Amino acid sequence: MEYKKAPQEKSKFNSEEVTAIIKEIAESTIQDSEYSHSKVPQWNKTIIESCLKRLKEKNKNYKYVVTCVIMQNNGAGFYAGSSVYWDNMNDGSASYRHETRSVYAVINAFGLSI
């Protein structure tokens, strides 16, 4: 006898909800801390892993990619870009910039429907 999985309800990627998740995690991780080179790897790991965990719990119908760049806020220039080839009806992305007096973090999340 063969069993079929019940189809999971498929929902469209909601960039506003994902941005809110990223914002909450970034703010609770970095808070208003001073830049510390020794803390950056742990902040980066915590932000990425927490975002992936929360996104997966929210919607398992997506594969997620999360990137995080953390640098010292000292007036240096920074430019980043990305390009995607995906299903505009279902896939999506969200980003959040967290800035304090001495820390600048840019977090991006991409959701690719399965």
N, C-alpha and C positions, 0 to 999 in steps of 0.2 A: 504494500500500500504506500502510495506516495503522498506526502503532505506538502501543501503549498503555503508559503508564508503569506500572512495577511498583508496587503499593501499598506505601507505607512503613508500617512497623509503628507503630501508634498507641499511645502510652502515656499514661496519666493524669498530670496535672500533679502533681508531687511537691513539696509545699511544704517538706518537710524538706531535700531536696537543694538547692532554690532558695535557701532561707535560708542554707545552708552556703556557697553560691557568693557571695551578697551579703556575708556576714560576712567571708569571706576577702578579697574585693576592698576592702571598707570599711577593714578593719584594715591591709591593706598600703598603702592610699593615704594614709590620715590618720595611721596609726600612733599615737604618743603625742604628736603635735605640739601646740604651743600654737596657739590661735586666731589667725589672721592674715587680716584682711579681704581682703587682696590674693591670698591663696592659695585662698580659697573657690571662686571660679569654676572654677579648674583641677581642684580636688578633685572638685567636682560633676560636671564634664564627664568626668573619668577614671572615676569610679564608674559613671555612667550608661552610657557607651559600653562599658566593660569588662563590665558585667553583661549588656547586650544581646548583645554578641559571644559570651560564654560560653553564655548561654541558647540562642541560635540554633544554636550548634555542638552543644549537647546534644540539642535536639529541634526540628526544623524544622517540626513539625506545629502550631506555635503562632505566633500573633502576640503580641508582648510589649510591655508598657508598663512603663517603669521611671521612678519619681519619686525625687528625692533632695532633702531639706531639710537644710541645714547652718547652724547658728547658734552663737553664742557661748554657752557654758554659764556663765551668770551669775545663775541663779536665777529668770529670767523665766519666766512660764508659757507653755505651748504646747499647743494642742489641735488635732488634725486628725481628719477622718473621711472615709469614703468609702462609697459604696453601689454595688452592681453588679446588673445584670440579665443573667444568663448561664446557661449549661448547667452545673448543679452536678455533673453526672457527669464532665465533662471539663475544665472551666475551673477556675482557681484563682488564689490569690494567696499571697504570702509577704512578710514584712517583717522588718527588723532595725534595732535601735537601737544605734548606736555612741556611746559616751560616754567622754570623757577629762575631765581636770580643767577644761579650758577649751573643749572642742568637744562639740557635741551634733549627731548626724546621724541622720536617720530615712530609711531607704530602703525603698521598696515596689516589688514586681514583680507584675504581673498577667499571666497566661498565658491567652490565648483560643484555643481549638482552631479549626483551620481545617477 
